[in-house]
Amino acid sequence: MEAYTSELTGAATFDAKRAILSKRDMFRPLAVQRTEGLADALRRKKVRGETPLLVLERDGAALTLLTSQMIFHHVAQGEWNGTPILATF
């Protein structure tokens, strides 16, 4: 599987004019309540080797989200190593 990386820089800014805000959530956020090592998930066949993944890296540790879940939820939120996280797709 080929990996693609991207890095946000100071030039990447949030444009509030492009935000679509409503009182009703269109998609239920994915609440990350527990994690499992990718090697274990692959070994137990919970994840196939060709499964598309989104990988977050911080301080040498990686958090992997299933692209199929993110396509539906669009937002994942929770805590990772004691730090609140929010990932969007």
Stockholm file with secondary structure:
# STOCKHOLM 1.0

chainA/1-89         MEAYTSELTGAATFDAKRAILSKRDMFRPLAVQRTEGLADALRRKKVRGETPLLVLERDGAALTLLTSQMIFHHVAQGEWNGTPILATF
#=GR chainA/1-89 SS CCCCCCCCCTTCCCCGGGCCCCSSCSSCCEEECCCCCHHHHHHTTSSCTTCCEEEEEETTEEEEEEHHHHHHHSEEEEEETTEEEEEEC
#=GC SS_cons        CCCCCCCCCTTCCCCGGGCCCCSSCSSCCEEECCCCCHHHHHHTTSSCTTCCEEEEEETTEEEEEEHHHHHHHSEEEEEETTEEEEEEC
//
